[in-house]
Amino acid sequence: MSAMLAVNVGSKRLYAGKPARTKSYTLTYRCDIDMQTRILVDRPRLPSEKQARKGRVFTFQPDPNFQCCTKKQCSKHFLSAKCPTLEKARSPMLDHFMSREAMRAKLRANWTTYLSLPDGSRCCKSMMLKIYNCSPSMLYGDKRPDRDQGDSNRGRSSLSSDIASFLKLMKSNADCMPDEGWYQLNMPMRCMVWSEYNEEAKAFGLLQKCISKAYFYKVWDDNFPELRLRKHCKFAKCNFCVNWRKISEEPSRKAEAAER
């Protein structure tokens, strides 16, 4: 660790128009930060965990039954995690002085150099990711275009406007309940309204597609709480629908209830 000590003398101060009898000093101490050492973790990597992050490098978990490809069947040739060739291929992940981009480039180069089959060809991409125990984004980076926070906010604002206009149109065609002033939609489930919105967006191209159901429901709840489905309105319920909807919760009779 290297360090640097610097003392800065402040400018002359005036007190009541006269030079002060004291001086101010500023002490600056700068030192290097130790790099985080990466250690091997001999357990399966969870989906929420990233390879070579937070000082952890997850080991290769051999699996002879892993279906990587039908032509080469690469998994049959990599049955030991202690193979020196595999350790050389994975060594850049343990080098904590190597930047993320340099590590990506080195791992891709090691794919051709070390991860080869008996016939001399390199293994398939699925097997390579299995050996490195990582996702494709770790080796190739994020290929999506860069977007700042302003672009994201504008995109969400435009999507919410499209959803609101769609729900407003549905409200104009819905029946108003005379007791509470609710508007009854002719659909029994929220996901059907979301599906109809995406179908119109695909058919006419005037609306943005909404991938997230939760976001669609949030815009609905925040702006159109008066829109209700059939199952929430007592005027639209009948014994037949209520009984068979209850029966559909039983796994053995779910298919029969759906048909009825």
C-alpha positions in Angstrom: 0.0 0.0 0.0 1.4 3.4 -0.9 0.4 6.6 0.8 0.6 10.4 0.3 0.6 13.1 3.0 0.0 16.7 2.0 -0.4 19.8 4.1 -2.1 22.8 2.6 -1.6 26.2 4.3 -4.7 28.4 4.2 -4.6 32.0 3.0 -4.1 34.9 5.4 -7.3 35.7 7.3 -8.4 39.1 8.4 -10.1 39.7 11.8 -11.8 43.1 12.2 -9.8 44.4 9.3 -6.5 43.4 10.7 -4.3 40.3 9.9 -5.3 37.4 12.2 -2.7 36.0 14.6 -3.5 32.4 13.6 -3.2 30.3 10.4 -5.4 27.4 9.2 -4.0 24.1 7.9 -5.7 21.4 5.8 -4.4 17.8 6.2 -4.9 15.4 3.2 -4.0 11.7 3.5 -4.5 9.5 0.4 -3.8 5.7 0.3 -4.4 2.9 -2.2 -7.4 0.7 -1.8 -6.7 -3.0 -1.6 -8.2 -5.0 -4.5 -10.9 -7.5 -3.5 -9.5 -11.0 -3.6 -11.7 -13.6 -5.3 -12.1 -17.0 -3.8 -13.5 -20.2 -5.2 -16.9 -21.2 -4.0 -17.6 -25.0 -4.4 -21.4 -25.0 -4.6 -24.0 -24.5 -7.3 -24.5 -20.9 -8.3 -28.0 -19.5 -7.6 -29.9 -17.7 -10.3 -29.7 -14.4 -8.4 -25.9 -14.7 -8.0 -23.4 -13.4 -10.6 -20.2 -15.1 -11.5 -16.9 -13.4 -10.4 -18.8 -10.7 -8.4 -18.5 -9.8 -4.7 -15.2 -11.8 -4.4 -16.8 -15.1 -5.3 -16.0 -17.4 -8.2 -18.3 -20.4 -8.5 -16.6 -23.7 -9.5 -17.5 -25.8 -12.5 -20.1 -28.5 -11.6 -19.6 -31.5 -13.9 -22.8 -33.2 -15.1 -22.6 -36.1 -17.6 -26.3 -35.9 -18.2 -26.1 -32.2 -19.2 -27.7 -31.8 -22.7 -25.5 -29.2 -24.3 -25.8 -30.2 -28.0 -26.9 -33.3 -29.9 -24.1 -33.4 -32.4 -20.9 -33.1 -30.4 -22.1 -34.2 -27.0 -19.5 -32.1 -25.3 -20.6 -32.9 -21.7 -19.1 -36.4 -22.0 -15.6 -35.0 -22.5 -15.6 -32.7 -19.4 -16.2 -34.8 -16.3 -13.6 -33.4 -13.9 -13.5 -30.0 -12.4 -9.8 -30.5 -11.4 -8.6 -30.8 -15.0 -5.5 -28.4 -15.5 -6.8 -27.3 -18.9 -10.1 -26.2 -17.4 -8.3 -24.4 -14.6 -6.2 -22.5 -17.1 -9.4 -21.6 -19.0 -11.1 -20.3 -15.9 -8.0 -18.5 -14.4 -9.0 -15.0 -15.6 -11.9 -15.0 -13.2 -9.5 -15.3 -10.3 -7.3 -12.4 -11.4 -8.7 -9.5 -9.4 -6.3 -7.1 -11.2 -8.0 -7.7 -14.5 -10.8 -5.4 -15.6 -14.2 -6.8 -16.5 -13.8 -6.1 -20.2 -10.3 -7.7 -20.3 -11.6 -10.7 -18.4 -14.4 -11.2 -21.0 -12.0 -11.0 -23.9 -9.6 -13.5 -22.2 -12.4 -16.0 -21.4 -13.6 -15.9 -25.0 -10.0 -16.5 -26.2 -9.6 -19.4 -23.7 -12.7 -21.0 -25.2 -10.8 -21.7 -28.4 -7.4 -22.4 -26.7 -8.3 -24.7 -23.9 -11.9 -25.9 -24.2 -11.3 -28.2 -27.1 -12.7 -31.6 -27.9 -10.6 -34.7 -28.9 -11.0 -33.9 -32.6 -9.5 -30.5 -32.0 -12.6 -28.4 -32.3 -13.8 -26.2 -29.5 -16.9 -27.2 -27.4 -20.3 -25.7 -28.0 -21.4 -22.5 -26.5 -23.7 -24.1 -24.0 -20.9 -26.3 -22.6 -18.6 -23.3 -22.5 -21.1 -21.4 -20.3 -21.5 -24.5 -18.2 -17.8 -24.6 -17.6 -17.5 -20.9 -16.8 -20.7 -21.2 -14.7 -22.0 -17.9 -16.0 -24.6 -16.3 -18.2 -24.0 -15.1 -21.8 -24.1 -11.4 -20.7 -21.0 -11.9 -18.6 -18.9 -12.9 -21.7 -20.5 -10.6 -24.3 -21.7 -7.7 -22.2 -25.0 -5.9 -22.4 -25.8 -5.4 -26.1 -28.9 -3.3 -25.4 -28.5 0.4 -26.4 -27.6 2.8 -23.7 -30.5 4.6 -22.2 -30.3 7.3 -19.6 -32.9 7.9 -16.8 -34.7 10.5 -18.9 -35.3 8.0 -21.8 -36.6 5.4 -19.4 -39.0 7.9 -17.7 -40.3 9.1 -21.1 -40.9 5.5 -22.2 -42.9 4.7 -19.1 -44.8 7.9 -19.4 -45.8 7.2 -23.0 -46.8 3.6 -22.2 -48.9 4.7 -19.2 -50.7 7.2 -21.5 -51.5 4.4 -24.0 -52.8 2.2 -21.3 -54.9 5.1 -19.9 -56.4 5.9 -23.3 -57.3 2.2 -23.8 -59.0 2.0 -20.4 -60.8 5.3 -21.0 -62.2 3.9 -24.3 -63.3 0.7 -22.5 -65.0 2.9 -19.8 -67.0 4.7 -22.5 -68.4 1.4 -23.7 -69.0 -0.1 -20.3 -72.2 -0.2 -18.3 -72.5 2.0 -15.2 -73.8 0.4 -12.1 -76.7 2.4 -10.7 -76.0 1.9 -7.0 -72.3 2.9 -6.6 -71.4 4.4 -10.0 -68.9 1.6 -10.9 -68.4 0.7 -14.5 -68.7 -3.0 -15.3 -66.4 -4.6 -17.9 -67.6 -7.6 -19.8 -64.6 -9.7 -18.8 -64.2 -12.0 -15.8 -60.4 -11.7 -15.3 -57.9 -8.8 -15.4 -55.4 -10.7 -17.5 -58.0 -10.8 -20.3 -58.1 -7.0 -20.3 -54.3 -6.9 -20.5 -54.3 -9.5 -23.3 -56.9 -7.5 -25.3 -54.7 -4.4 -24.9 -51.7 -6.2 -26.3 -53.7 -7.6 -29.2 -54.9 -4.2 -30.2 -51.3 -2.9 -29.9 -50.1 -5.6 -32.2 -53.0 -5.3 -34.7 -53.1 -1.6 -35.2 -49.7 -0.4 -34.1 -51.0 2.7 -32.4 -50.3 1.5 -28.9 -47.1 0.3 -27.2 -46.9 -3.3 -26.1 -47.1 -3.7 -22.4 -45.0 -6.8 -21.2 -45.6 -6.4 -17.5 -49.0 -7.3 -16.1 -48.1 -5.6 -12.8 -47.5 -2.2 -14.6 -50.7 -2.5 -16.5 -52.6 -3.2 -13.3 -50.9 -0.3 -11.5 -51.9 2.2 -14.1 -55.4 0.7 -13.9 -55.6 1.0 -10.1 -54.1 4.5 -10.0 -56.3 6.1 -12.7 -59.4 4.0 -13.2 -60.4 2.4 -9.8 -64.0 2.6 -10.9 -63.6 0.0 -13.6 -64.7 -3.3 -12.2 -64.9 -6.8 -13.5 -68.0 -9.0 -13.7 -67.0 -11.1 -10.6 -66.9 -7.9 -8.4 -70.5 -6.8 -9.3 -73.4 -8.5 -7.6 -75.7 -7.7 -10.6 -73.7 -9.9 -12.9 -73.4 -13.0 -10.8 -75.5 -16.2 -11.3 -75.5 -19.5 -9.5 -74.1 -21.4 -12.5 -71.0 -19.2 -12.8 -70.3 -19.0 -9.1 -70.6 -22.8 -8.6 -68.4 -23.8 -11.5 -65.8 -21.1 -10.7 -65.6 -22.6 -7.3 -65.3 -26.2 -8.7 -62.5 -25.0 -11.0 -60.2 -24.6 -8.0 -60.2 -28.4 -7.6 -57.4 -29.9 -9.7 -59.4 -33.0 -10.5 -62.3 -31.1 -12.0 -60.5 -28.0 -13.4 -60.7 -29.3 -17.0 -64.4 -30.0 -16.7 -65.1 -26.6 -15.2 -63.2 -24.8 -18.0 -65.2 -26.7 -20.6 -68.6 -25.8 -18.9 
